[in-house]
Amino acid sequence: MKAVGVGVIGTGFGQIVHIPGLREHPHTEVVAVYHRDIAKANQVAEKFQIPYACDRLEDLFSIPKVEAVTISTPPFLHYIAAKAAIAAGKHILLEKPTTLNVAEALALYHLAVERKVLVAMDFEFRFVPEWRYFKHLLDRNFVGKKRLITIDWIVQGRADPKRAWNWYSQKTCGGGALGSLGSHTFDYVNWLFGSVKRLCGQLSTAIPERPHSDGTMRPVDADDTCNILLELEDGTPCNICISTVSYQGSGHWVTVYGDRATLVLGSGNKSDYVHGFQVQQAEVGKMEMEVMPIPSEYQLPQTYPDGRLAPFIAVCDRFVHAIRTEVPMLPSLREGVYSQLLMDLTHQSHQQRKWLDVPSLESILQKP
């Protein structure tokens, strides 16, 4: 198979995960890297021996070997970069959150359909072995009729009030726990359990200011704690608690209580968001949870010290296959639109202090 030439837009997460992952994949070639500061672009290009460094998107798109791009800029730049890439006919692997709001996400969706451009979302939990096996068990009705779902993602990544102020501190730039972690959560809720009927959200900011590089303290208006109640289409209640400012937080846990069994997917790993997950179960009548071994067919071919790398490579694998065979991509921009919709409604629910109905994905994808 001919390698897909890729331009990397964004050099933060881009050089931590995207570039290493693309270099590991046998059918992708990193052709160019973009940063608005050409010195930074040159530095990254030299570090990874990338042929081209660009500080203008149009220069990157004009490189003949660039067939696709990955976008891992801060969220407020996603729409601008993705719109330009689609207009240039470049396929996209887009980081979460999709955009700043669902209107931007829908505009990208319709433009991509019109231009026949493939847009993949990097919702990598769908490719983590323990998560895939957890879904397998749910799909086979392991727990029986679901009674309650709880999701707790409690971490300490931004618990230190001395951590510097930047775009992540600003709601208008797409910062906050809802965008960084809630975007994943809303995607896997839809993937594991189906669509949401209605929701109610409460967002808060425990650390109201952070130090800026100029020595001043700057206000923080992005959320760092999210409490969200969902009612799924099948009536099951789902309670979500997300925090990025909790010292010694419990980690990332999804628990499904059913009339036959309780099923738990979770990790207490405080240093890696992917390594450390286990699936546990207890059938009705059992007094203790039992760890379930993950069958070999769910394992990824290789693991890396950074747990995010292997599932990202798996996303790339599906991305390349979709480009070369025209098989539909999953997760795609459709899933990105739905995750963004649920985030927007959570913000609205918090502002209006009430439950809100969630329209179906198909209804919002209809072009006006």
C-alpha positions as CSV (number, residue, x, y, z in Angstrom):
1,M,0.0,0.0,0.0
2,K,1.3,3.5,-0.9
3,A,2.1,5.6,2.2
4,V,-0.2,8.5,2.9
5,G,1.8,11.7,3.1
6,V,0.8,13.7,6.2
7,G,1.3,17.3,7.2
8,V,1.2,17.9,11.0
9,I,-0.6,21.0,12.2
10,G,0.3,21.7,15.8
11,T,3.5,21.0,17.6
12,G,2.5,20.4,21.3
13,F,0.6,17.2,21.4
14,G,1.6,16.9,17.7
15,Q,5.2,16.2,18.5
16,I,4.4,14.2,21.7
17,V,2.0,11.7,20.0
18,H,1.1,12.6,16.4
19,I,4.5,12.7,14.9
20,P,5.9,9.6,16.8
21,G,2.7,7.7,16.0
22,L,2.7,8.6,12.3
23,R,6.4,7.6,12.1
24,E,5.6,4.2,13.6
25,H,2.8,3.4,11.3
26,P,4.0,1.5,8.2
27,H,1.7,3.4,5.8
28,T,2.1,7.0,6.8
29,E,4.9,9.4,6.1
30,V,5.3,12.8,7.9
31,V,6.0,15.2,5.0
32,A,5.6,18.6,6.7
33,V,5.0,20.3,10.0
34,Y,3.2,23.6,10.6
35,H,3.7,26.2,13.3
36,R,2.9,29.9,13.1
37,D,6.5,30.6,14.3
38,I,8.8,29.3,11.5
39,A,11.6,29.0,14.0
40,K,9.5,26.5,16.0
41,A,8.4,24.7,12.8
42,N,12.1,24.4,11.8
43,Q,13.1,23.1,15.2
44,V,10.5,20.3,15.1
45,A,11.3,19.5,11.5
46,E,15.0,19.2,12.3
47,K,14.3,17.1,15.5
48,F,12.2,14.5,13.5
49,Q,13.9,14.9,10.1
50,I,10.7,16.1,8.5
51,P,11.3,17.5,4.9
52,Y,9.2,20.6,5.1
53,A,8.6,23.3,7.8
54,C,5.8,25.8,7.2
55,D,4.4,28.9,9.0
56,R,1.6,29.3,6.5
57,L,-1.2,26.7,6.0
58,E,-1.4,27.4,2.3
59,D,2.3,26.5,1.9
60,L,1.7,23.2,3.7
61,F,-1.3,22.4,1.5
62,S,0.6,23.2,-1.7
63,I,3.2,20.4,-1.0
64,P,2.4,17.7,-3.5
65,K,3.1,14.8,-1.2
66,V,0.7,16.1,1.5
67,E,-2.5,14.0,1.1
68,A,-3.8,14.4,4.7
69,V,-3.2,16.4,7.8
70,T,-3.5,16.0,11.5
71,I,-4.7,18.9,13.6
72,S,-3.7,19.1,17.3
73,T,-3.6,22.9,17.8
74,P,-5.5,24.5,20.7
75,P,-9.3,24.1,20.1
76,F,-9.9,27.7,19.1
77,L,-7.8,27.1,16.0
78,H,-9.4,23.8,15.0
79,Y,-12.2,25.3,12.8
80,I,-9.8,27.6,10.9
81,A,-7.3,24.9,10.2
82,A,-9.8,22.2,9.3
83,K,-11.9,24.5,7.1
84,A,-8.7,25.4,5.1
85,A,-7.6,21.8,4.9
86,I,-11.0,20.7,3.6
87,A,-11.1,23.5,1.0
88,A,-7.6,22.3,-0.1
89,G,-9.0,18.7,-0.4
90,K,-6.8,17.3,2.4
91,H,-8.2,14.5,4.6
92,I,-8.0,15.2,8.3
93,L,-7.3,13.5,11.6
94,L,-8.7,15.9,14.1
95,E,-8.0,16.1,17.8
96,K,-10.8,16.7,20.4
97,P,-12.7,18.8,21.2
98,T,-14.0,19.1,17.7
99,T,-14.4,22.8,17.6
100,L,-15.5,25.7,19.9
101,N,-19.2,25.0,19.3
102,V,-21.5,22.7,17.4
103,A,-22.2,25.4,14.7
104,E,-18.5,25.2,13.7
105,A,-18.5,21.4,13.8
106,L,-21.6,21.3,11.6
107,A,-20.1,23.7,9.1
108,L,-17.0,21.5,8.8
109,Y,-19.2,18.4,8.4
110,H,-21.2,19.8,5.5
111,L,-18.1,21.2,3.8
112,A,-16.4,17.8,4.1
113,V,-19.4,16.0,2.6
114,E,-19.5,18.6,-0.2
115,R,-15.8,18.3,-1.0
116,K,-15.7,14.5,-0.4
117,V,-13.0,14.9,2.3
118,L,-12.6,12.3,5.0
119,V,-12.4,13.6,8.6
120,A,-11.5,11.3,11.4
121,M,-11.7,12.0,15.1
122,D,-9.0,10.9,17.6
123,F,-11.3,9.4,20.1
124,E,-8.6,6.8,21.1
125,F,-10.4,5.1,24.0
126,R,-12.4,3.2,21.3
127,F,-9.1,1.4,20.5
128,V,-7.8,0.6,24.0
129,P,-8.0,-3.2,24.5
130,E,-9.8,-3.0,27.9
131,W,-12.4,-0.6,26.5
132,R,-13.0,-2.7,23.4
133,Y,-13.6,-5.8,25.6
134,F,-15.8,-3.8,28.0
135,K,-17.9,-2.9,25.0
136,H,-18.0,-6.5,23.8
137,L,-19.4,-7.5,27.2
138,L,-22.0,-4.8,27.2
139,D,-23.1,-5.6,23.6
140,R,-23.7,-9.2,24.7
141,N,-25.9,-8.0,27.6
142,F,-23.5,-9.2,30.3
143,V,-25.1,-7.0,33.0
144,G,-28.7,-7.5,31.9
145,K,-31.0,-4.6,32.2
146,K,-28.9,-1.5,33.1
147,R,-30.0,0.2,36.3
148,L,-27.3,2.9,36.7
149,I,-24.1,4.1,35.0
150,T,-21.5,6.1,36.9
151,I,-18.5,7.7,35.3
152,D,-15.7,9.3,37.5
153,W,-12.7,10.9,35.9
154,I,-10.9,12.5,38.8
155,V,-7.3,13.5,38.2
156,Q,-4.7,16.0,39.5
157,G,-3.2,17.3,36.2
158,R,-4.1,20.9,37.0
159,A,-4.4,20.7,40.7
160,D,-1.4,22.9,41.4
161,P,-2.5,26.6,41.5
162,K,1.0,27.6,40.4
163,R,0.5,25.9,37.0
164,A,0.8,28.6,34.4
165,W,-2.2,30.4,32.8
166,N,-2.6,29.8,29.1
167,W,-5.3,29.1,26.5
168,Y,-6.5,26.2,28.7
169,S,-7.6,28.7,31.3
170,Q,-9.9,30.5,28.8
171,K,-13.4,29.3,28.0
172,T,-13.4,31.3,24.7
173,C,-10.3,29.4,23.6
174,G,-11.9,26.0,24.3
175,G,-10.1,25.4,27.5
176,G,-11.4,23.5,30.5
177,A,-12.1,20.0,31.7
178,L,-15.3,19.6,29.7
179,G,-13.4,20.2,26.5
180,S,-10.3,18.1,27.3
181,L,-12.0,15.2,29.1
182,G,-15.7,15.6,28.7
183,S,-15.3,15.5,24.9
184,H,-13.9,11.9,25.2
185,T,-16.6,11.0,27.8
186,F,-19.5,12.1,25.6
187,D,-18.0,10.1,22.7
188,Y,-17.6,6.9,24.6
189,V,-21.0,7.3,26.3
190,N,-22.6,7.3,22.8
191,W,-20.3,4.4,21.7
192,L,-20.9,2.2,24.7
193,F,-24.5,3.0,25.6
194,G,-26.2,4.8,22.8
195,S,-27.6,8.3,22.4
196,V,-28.7,10.7,25.1
197,K,-32.3,11.8,25.6
198,R,-31.7,14.7,28.0
199,L,-29.0,16.2,30.3
200,C,-28.3,18.5,33.1
201,G,-24.9,20.0,33.8
202,Q,-23.1,22.0,36.5
203,L,-19.7,23.4,35.8
204,S,-17.3,25.1,38.3
205,T,-13.9,26.5,38.6
206,A,-12.0,25.7,41.8
207,I,-8.9,27.6,40.9
208,P,-10.0,31.1,39.8
209,E,-6.6,32.6,38.8
210,R,-3.2,31.4,37.6
211,P,0.2,33.0,37.2
212,H,1.0,34.4,33.8
213,S,4.5,34.4,32.3
214,D,4.6,38.2,32.7
215,G,4.4,37.8,36.5
216,T,0.8,38.8,36.9
217,M,-2.1,36.7,38.0
218,R,-4.7,36.1,35.3
219,P,-8.4,35.1,35.8
220,V,-9.5,31.6,34.9
221,D,-13.0,31.3,33.5
222,A,-12.7,27.7,32.0
223,D,-14.2,24.9,34.1
224,D,-12.0,22.5,36.0
225,T,-14.9,20.4,37.6
226,C,-18.0,19.1,35.8
227,N,-21.0,17.3,37.3
228,I,-23.4,16.1,34.6
229,L,-26.5,14.0,34.7
230,L,-27.7,12.1,31.6
231,E,-30.8,10.2,30.8
232,L,-30.1,7.8,28.0
233,E,-32.6,7.0,25.2
234,D,-33.3,3.7,26.9
235,G,-34.1,5.5,30.2
236,T,-30.9,4.5,32.0
237,P,-29.5,7.3,34.3
238,C,-25.8,8.1,33.9
239,N,-24.0,10.3,36.4
240,I,-20.7,11.9,35.3
241,C,-18.1,13.6,37.5
242,I,-15.0,15.1,36.0
243,S,-12.2,17.0,37.8
244,T,-8.7,18.0,36.7
245,V,-7.8,19.6,40.0
246,S,-8.1,16.8,42.6
247,Y,-4.9,15.8,44.4
248,Q,-4.7,12.0,44.6
249,G,-7.8,11.7,42.4
250,S,-9.2,8.2,42.0
251,G,-8.5,8.0,38.2
252,H,-10.9,7.1,35.5
253,W,-13.8,4.7,36.2
254,V,-16.9,3.6,34.4
255,T,-19.3,1.4,36.3
256,V,-22.4,-0.2,35.0
257,Y,-24.9,-1.7,37.4
258,G,-27.4,-4.2,35.9
259,D,-29.9,-6.7,37.2
260,R,-27.6,-9.6,36.4
261,A,-24.1,-8.2,37.2
262,T,-22.0,-5.1,37.9
263,L,-19.3,-4.4,35.3
264,V,-16.4,-2.0,36.0
265,L,-13.8,-0.5,33.7
266,G,-11.2,1.6,35.5
267,S,-7.7,2.8,36.1
268,G,-6.1,4.5,39.1
269,N,-2.9,5.3,37.1
270,K,-2.0,8.9,37.9
271,S,0.8,9.3,35.4
272,D,-0.8,7.9,32.2
273,Y,-4.4,8.3,30.9
274,V,-4.3,4.9,29.0
275,H,-2.1,2.4,30.8
276,G,-3.6,0.7,33.8
277,F,-7.2,-0.1,32.9
278,Q,-8.8,-3.3,34.1
279,V,-12.2,-4.8,33.6
280,Q,-13.9,-6.2,36.7
281,Q,-17.2,-7.9,37.2
282,A,-19.4,-9.4,39.9
283,E,-22.5,-11.3,39.1
284,V,-25.5,-11.0,41.3
285,G,-24.8,-12.9,44.6
286,K,-21.1,-12.6,44.5
287,M,-19.4,-10.7,47.3
288,E,-16.2,-9.5,45.5
289,M,-15.3,-8.1,42.2
290,E,-13.3,-10.3,39.8
291,V,-10.7,-9.1,37.4
292,M,-11.4,-10.3,33.9
293,P,-8.5,-11.3,31.6
294,I,-8.5,-9.5,28.2
295,P,-8.6,-12.0,25.3
296,S,-5.7,-11.8,22.9
297,E,-7.8,-10.7,20.0
298,Y,-8.5,-7.4,21.7
299,Q,-4.8,-6.6,22.3
300,L,-2.9,-4.0,20.3
301,P,0.1,-5.3,18.3
302,Q,2.6,-3.2,20.3
303,T,2.6,-1.0,23.4
304,Y,4.7,2.1,24.2
305,P,5.8,3.9,27.4
306,D,3.3,6.6,26.6
307,G,-0.1,4.8,26.6
308,R,-1.7,7.2,24.2
309,L,0.7,6.2,21.4
310,A,-0.6,2.7,20.6
311,P,-4.3,3.6,20.3
312,F,-3.4,6.7,18.2
313,I,-1.6,4.4,15.8
314,A,-4.7,2.2,15.7
315,V,-6.7,5.3,14.8
316,C,-4.2,6.1,12.1
317,D,-4.5,2.6,10.8
318,R,-8.3,3.0,10.3
319,F,-7.7,6.5,8.9
320,V,-5.3,5.1,6.2
321,H,-7.6,2.2,5.4
322,A,-10.6,4.6,5.0
323,I,-8.5,6.8,2.6
324,R,-7.3,4.0,0.5
325,T,-10.4,1.8,0.3
326,E,-13.2,4.5,0.8
327,V,-14.6,2.4,3.7
328,P,-16.4,4.7,6.1
329,M,-14.2,6.1,8.8
330,L,-15.3,5.5,12.5
331,P,-15.0,7.6,14.6
332,S,-15.6,10.3,12.1
333,L,-16.7,14.0,12.1
334,R,-20.3,12.7,12.8
335,E,-19.1,11.5,16.2
336,G,-17.3,14.7,16.6
337,V,-20.4,16.7,16.0
338,Y,-22.4,14.7,18.6
339,S,-19.7,15.1,21.2
340,Q,-19.6,18.8,20.6
341,L,-23.4,19.0,20.7
342,L,-23.5,17.4,24.2
343,M,-20.7,19.8,25.4
344,D,-22.7,22.8,24.1
345,L,-25.9,21.6,25.8
346,T,-24.0,21.1,29.0
347,H,-22.8,24.7,28.9
348,Q,-26.4,25.8,28.2
349,S,-27.8,23.7,31.0
350,H,-25.3,25.1,33.4
351,Q,-26.2,28.7,32.4
352,Q,-30.0,28.1,32.4
353,R,-29.9,25.8,35.5
354,K,-32.3,23.2,34.0
355,W,-32.5,19.9,32.2
356,L,-32.3,20.1,28.4
357,D,-33.5,17.7,25.7
358,V,-30.9,16.4,23.3
359,P,-31.9,16.3,19.6
360,S,-30.9,13.3,17.6
361,L,-27.7,13.4,15.6
362,E,-29.6,12.8,12.4
363,S,-31.8,15.8,12.9
364,I,-29.0,18.3,13.5
365,L,-27.0,16.9,10.5
366,Q,-29.7,17.9,8.2
367,K,-28.5,20.8,6.1
368,P,-30.7,23.9,6.5
